[in-house]
Amino acid sequence: MSTWKIHPVYLTIIEILKEKGSTTDKELLEMLKAFYKEIGQDDLNRNLMAMEIAGLIYVSSLSRGRKLIQLRGK
């Protein structure tokens, strides 16, 4: 049985990006696994897409299969 997390994934992503500046999707997934044991690539992509549509982050392609994630400056 899984339980609800008090801290949403998107807030954790924002905190990581504020600390690091920018990161790749693979590095971000590894950092998120420390907080959310059952998170996968599909969950990460879903959150990144919602955050990009909301204007919180930029996601750009680095190379085949790798993405660079940056926090959008205000």
mmCIF file of the C-alpha atoms, coordinates in Angstrom:
data_MODEL
# 
_entry.id   MODEL 
# 
loop_
_atom_site.group_PDB 
_atom_site.id 
_atom_site.type_symbol 
_atom_site.label_atom_id 
_atom_site.label_alt_id 
_atom_site.label_comp_id 
_atom_site.label_asym_id 
_atom_site.label_entity_id 
_atom_site.label_seq_id 
_atom_site.pdbx_PDB_ins_code 
_atom_site.Cartn_x 
_atom_site.Cartn_y 
_atom_site.Cartn_z 
_atom_site.occupancy 
_atom_site.B_iso_or_equiv 
_atom_site.pdbx_formal_charge 
_atom_site.auth_seq_id 
_atom_site.auth_comp_id 
_atom_site.auth_asym_id 
_atom_site.auth_atom_id 
_atom_site.pdbx_PDB_model_num 
ATOM 1  C CA . MET A 1 1  ? 0.000  0.000  0.000   1.00 0.00 ? 1  MET A CA 1 
ATOM 2  C CA . SER A 1 2  ? 1.451  3.370  -0.951  1.00 0.00 ? 2  SER A CA 1 
ATOM 3  C CA . THR A 1 3  ? 0.950  6.520  1.067   1.00 0.00 ? 3  THR A CA 1 
ATOM 4  C CA . TRP A 1 4  ? 0.476  10.110 -0.008  1.00 0.00 ? 4  TRP A CA 1 
ATOM 5  C CA . LYS A 1 5  ? 3.543  12.317 0.098   1.00 0.00 ? 5  LYS A CA 1 
ATOM 6  C CA . ILE A 1 6  ? 3.113  15.579 1.973   1.00 0.00 ? 6  ILE A CA 1 
ATOM 7  C CA . HIS A 1 7  ? 5.663  17.372 -0.225  1.00 0.00 ? 7  HIS A CA 1 
ATOM 8  C CA . PRO A 1 8  ? 4.648  17.311 -3.933  1.00 0.00 ? 8  PRO A CA 1 
ATOM 9  C CA . VAL A 1 9  ? 7.246  16.199 -6.489  1.00 0.00 ? 9  VAL A CA 1 
ATOM 10 C CA . TYR A 1 10 ? 7.186  19.510 -8.370  1.00 0.00 ? 10 TYR A CA 1 
ATOM 11 C CA . LEU A 1 11 ? 8.176  21.429 -5.225  1.00 0.00 ? 11 LEU A CA 1 
ATOM 12 C CA . THR A 1 12 ? 11.108 19.082 -4.679  1.00 0.00 ? 12 THR A CA 1 
ATOM 13 C CA . ILE A 1 13 ? 12.173 19.626 -8.311  1.00 0.00 ? 13 ILE A CA 1 
ATOM 14 C CA . ILE A 1 14 ? 12.057 23.407 -7.804  1.00 0.00 ? 14 ILE A CA 1 
ATOM 15 C CA . GLU A 1 15 ? 14.145 23.145 -4.616  1.00 0.00 ? 15 GLU A CA 1 
ATOM 16 C CA . ILE A 1 16 ? 16.760 20.991 -6.388  1.00 0.00 ? 16 ILE A CA 1 
ATOM 17 C CA . LEU A 1 17 ? 16.952 23.411 -9.321  1.00 0.00 ? 17 LEU A CA 1 
ATOM 18 C CA . LYS A 1 18 ? 17.271 26.426 -6.999  1.00 0.00 ? 18 LYS A CA 1 
ATOM 19 C CA . GLU A 1 19 ? 20.212 24.715 -5.314  1.00 0.00 ? 19 GLU A CA 1 
ATOM 20 C CA . LYS A 1 20 ? 21.953 23.353 -8.430  1.00 0.00 ? 20 LYS A CA 1 
ATOM 21 C CA . GLY A 1 21 ? 20.922 25.865 -11.097 1.00 0.00 ? 21 GLY A CA 1 
ATOM 22 C CA . SER A 1 22 ? 20.445 23.307 -13.863 1.00 0.00 ? 22 SER A CA 1 
ATOM 23 C CA . THR A 1 23 ? 20.675 19.538 -14.188 1.00 0.00 ? 23 THR A CA 1 
ATOM 24 C CA . THR A 1 24 ? 20.015 16.685 -16.570 1.00 0.00 ? 24 THR A CA 1 
ATOM 25 C CA . ASP A 1 25 ? 16.915 14.533 -16.374 1.00 0.00 ? 25 ASP A CA 1 
ATOM 26 C CA . LYS A 1 26 ? 18.974 11.482 -15.342 1.00 0.00 ? 26 LYS A CA 1 
ATOM 27 C CA . GLU A 1 27 ? 20.664 13.322 -12.455 1.00 0.00 ? 27 GLU A CA 1 
ATOM 28 C CA . LEU A 1 28 ? 17.347 14.800 -11.364 1.00 0.00 ? 28 LEU A CA 1 
ATOM 29 C CA . LEU A 1 29 ? 15.697 11.372 -11.322 1.00 0.00 ? 29 LEU A CA 1 
ATOM 30 C CA . GLU A 1 30 ? 18.486 9.974  -9.118  1.00 0.00 ? 30 GLU A CA 1 
ATOM 31 C CA . MET A 1 31 ? 18.113 12.885 -6.685  1.00 0.00 ? 31 MET A CA 1 
ATOM 32 C CA . LEU A 1 32 ? 14.337 12.458 -6.569  1.00 0.00 ? 32 LEU A CA 1 
ATOM 33 C CA . LYS A 1 33 ? 14.667 8.733  -5.809  1.00 0.00 ? 33 LYS A CA 1 
ATOM 34 C CA . ALA A 1 34 ? 16.189 9.707  -2.443  1.00 0.00 ? 34 ALA A CA 1 
ATOM 35 C CA . PHE A 1 35 ? 12.850 11.298 -1.491  1.00 0.00 ? 35 PHE A CA 1 
ATOM 36 C CA . TYR A 1 36 ? 10.394 9.232  -3.543  1.00 0.00 ? 36 TYR A CA 1 
ATOM 37 C CA . LYS A 1 37 ? 11.456 5.576  -3.725  1.00 0.00 ? 37 LYS A CA 1 
ATOM 38 C CA . GLU A 1 38 ? 8.843  4.559  -6.282  1.00 0.00 ? 38 GLU A CA 1 
ATOM 39 C CA . ILE A 1 39 ? 9.265  7.451  -8.766  1.00 0.00 ? 39 ILE A CA 1 
ATOM 40 C CA . GLY A 1 40 ? 10.078 6.474  -12.354 1.00 0.00 ? 40 GLY A CA 1 
ATOM 41 C CA . GLN A 1 41 ? 10.967 8.157  -15.624 1.00 0.00 ? 41 GLN A CA 1 
ATOM 42 C CA . ASP A 1 42 ? 7.294  8.415  -16.639 1.00 0.00 ? 42 ASP A CA 1 
ATOM 43 C CA . ASP A 1 43 ? 6.413  10.222 -13.391 1.00 0.00 ? 43 ASP A CA 1 
ATOM 44 C CA . LEU A 1 44 ? 9.344  12.592 -13.850 1.00 0.00 ? 44 LEU A CA 1 
ATOM 45 C CA . ASN A 1 45 ? 8.403  13.355 -17.473 1.00 0.00 ? 45 ASN A CA 1 
ATOM 46 C CA . ARG A 1 46 ? 4.776  14.005 -16.479 1.00 0.00 ? 46 ARG A CA 1 
ATOM 47 C CA . ASN A 1 47 ? 5.867  16.470 -13.784 1.00 0.00 ? 47 ASN A CA 1 
ATOM 48 C CA . LEU A 1 48 ? 8.403  18.184 -16.055 1.00 0.00 ? 48 LEU A CA 1 
ATOM 49 C CA . MET A 1 49 ? 5.811  18.629 -18.808 1.00 0.00 ? 49 MET A CA 1 
ATOM 50 C CA . ALA A 1 50 ? 3.281  20.155 -16.405 1.00 0.00 ? 50 ALA A CA 1 
ATOM 51 C CA . MET A 1 51 ? 5.951  22.463 -14.961 1.00 0.00 ? 51 MET A CA 1 
ATOM 52 C CA . GLU A 1 52 ? 7.111  23.561 -18.415 1.00 0.00 ? 52 GLU A CA 1 
ATOM 53 C CA . ILE A 1 53 ? 3.537  24.297 -19.534 1.00 0.00 ? 53 ILE A CA 1 
ATOM 54 C CA . ALA A 1 54 ? 3.027  26.319 -16.336 1.00 0.00 ? 54 ALA A CA 1 
ATOM 55 C CA . GLY A 1 55 ? 6.147  28.354 -17.173 1.00 0.00 ? 55 GLY A CA 1 
ATOM 56 C CA . LEU A 1 56 ? 8.188  27.250 -14.151 1.00 0.00 ? 56 LEU A CA 1 
ATOM 57 C CA . ILE A 1 57 ? 11.065 25.549 -15.984 1.00 0.00 ? 57 ILE A CA 1 
ATOM 58 C CA . TYR A 1 58 ? 12.793 25.231 -19.360 1.00 0.00 ? 58 TYR A CA 1 
ATOM 59 C CA . VAL A 1 59 ? 13.524 21.787 -20.771 1.00 0.00 ? 59 VAL A CA 1 
ATOM 60 C CA . SER A 1 60 ? 15.929 21.578 -23.693 1.00 0.00 ? 60 SER A CA 1 
ATOM 61 C CA . SER A 1 61 ? 17.500 18.678 -25.538 1.00 0.00 ? 61 SER A CA 1 
ATOM 62 C CA . LEU A 1 62 ? 21.194 18.025 -24.897 1.00 0.00 ? 62 LEU A CA 1 
ATOM 63 C CA . SER A 1 63 ? 21.821 14.901 -26.919 1.00 0.00 ? 63 SER A CA 1 
ATOM 64 C CA . ARG A 1 64 ? 19.912 11.822 -27.925 1.00 0.00 ? 64 ARG A CA 1 
ATOM 65 C CA . GLY A 1 65 ? 17.753 10.864 -24.950 1.00 0.00 ? 65 GLY A CA 1 
ATOM 66 C CA . ARG A 1 66 ? 19.135 13.498 -22.549 1.00 0.00 ? 66 ARG A CA 1 
ATOM 67 C CA . LYS A 1 67 ? 17.422 16.689 -21.429 1.00 0.00 ? 67 LYS A CA 1 
ATOM 68 C CA . LEU A 1 68 ? 18.693 19.781 -19.642 1.00 0.00 ? 68 LEU A CA 1 
ATOM 69 C CA . ILE A 1 69 ? 16.311 21.192 -17.051 1.00 0.00 ? 69 ILE A CA 1 
ATOM 70 C CA . GLN A 1 70 ? 16.625 24.807 -15.892 1.00 0.00 ? 70 GLN A CA 1 
ATOM 71 C CA . LEU A 1 71 ? 14.558 26.871 -13.521 1.00 0.00 ? 71 LEU A CA 1 
ATOM 72 C CA . ARG A 1 72 ? 12.935 29.795 -15.286 1.00 0.00 ? 72 ARG A CA 1 
ATOM 73 C CA . GLY A 1 73 ? 14.172 33.130 -13.953 1.00 0.00 ? 73 GLY A CA 1 
ATOM 74 C CA . LYS A 1 74 ? 11.667 35.794 -13.040 1.00 0.00 ? 74 LYS A CA 1 
# 
